C-alpha cells in the first residue's frame, strides 16, 4: 500500500513542475487516494506477471532461481 501523504506531495510537486492546474472541485486527499489505488492496481498486476515469469508459470526451476539469488546477492 502506498503512502497517501507521500503520493499527495508527489502529485503536488508534479503539478507544480508541469504547471498543471487542478480544478478547484478536486479534493487533494481524494485525488491522491485515487492515484494510489490506480498505481497499486497496476503494481499488483506487474507483480503477478513477474511472479509467473520468475517461477516459470507454476513449474519453478529451482536451480535457475538459486542462480538469480546468487546474482542479486552480488549487487
C-alpha positions as CSV (number, residue, x, y, z in Angstrom):
1,X,0.0,0.0,0.0
2,X,1.4,3.4,-1.0
3,X,1.8,6.2,1.5
4,X,-1.1,8.5,0.7
5,X,0.6,11.6,2.1
6,X,3.8,10.9,0.1
7,X,1.7,10.4,-3.0
8,X,-0.1,13.7,-2.3
9,X,3.2,15.6,-2.0
10,X,4.5,13.8,-5.2
11,X,1.4,14.9,-7.1
12,X,1.6,18.5,-5.9
13,X,5.3,18.6,-6.9
14,X,4.5,17.2,-10.4
15,X,1.6,19.6,-10.9
16,X,3.8,22.5,-10.0
17,X,6.7,21.3,-12.2
18,X,4.4,20.7,-15.1
19,X,2.3,23.8,-14.4
20,X,-0.9,21.7,-14.3
21,X,-3.9,23.5,-12.7
22,X,-6.1,21.1,-10.8
23,X,-9.8,22.1,-10.9
24,X,-11.0,23.7,-7.6
25,X,-13.6,21.0,-7.0
26,X,-10.9,18.3,-6.6
27,X,-10.0,17.3,-3.1
28,X,-6.3,16.7,-2.8
29,X,-6.8,13.7,-0.5
30,X,-9.3,12.1,-2.8
31,X,-7.2,12.7,-5.8
32,X,-4.1,11.2,-4.1
33,X,-6.2,8.2,-2.9
34,X,-7.5,7.6,-6.4
35,X,-4.0,7.9,-7.9
36,X,-2.6,5.5,-5.2
37,X,-5.4,2.9,-6.0
38,X,-4.7,3.2,-9.7
39,X,-1.0,2.7,-9.1
40,X,-1.5,-0.1,-6.7
41,X,-3.7,-2.0,-9.1
42,X,-1.0,-1.7,-11.8
43,X,1.7,-2.6,-9.3
44,X,-0.1,-5.8,-8.3
45,X,-0.6,-6.8,-11.9
46,X,3.1,-6.2,-12.5
47,X,3.9,-8.4,-9.5
48,X,1.7,-11.2,-10.8
49,X,3.3,-11.1,-14.2
50,X,6.8,-11.1,-12.7
51,X,5.8,-14.0,-10.4
52,X,4.7,-16.1,-13.3
53,X,7.9,-15.4,-15.2
54,X,10.2,-15.9,-12.2
55,X,8.6,-19.1,-11.1
56,X,8.2,-20.4,-14.7
57,X,4.4,-20.3,-14.7
58,X,3.9,-22.6,-11.8
59,X,6.8,-25.0,-12.7
60,X,9.8,-23.4,-10.9
61,X,13.3,-24.2,-12.0
62,X,14.9,-24.0,-8.5
63,X,18.4,-24.1,-9.9
64,X,17.7,-21.1,-12.0
65,X,16.2,-19.4,-9.0
66,X,19.3,-20.2,-7.0
67,X,21.4,-18.6,-9.7
68,X,19.2,-15.5,-9.6
69,X,19.5,-15.3,-5.8
70,X,23.3,-15.5,-6.1
71,X,23.4,-13.0,-8.9
72,X,21.3,-10.4,-7.0
73,X,23.2,-11.0,-3.8
74,X,26.4,-9.8,-5.5
75,X,24.7,-6.5,-6.2
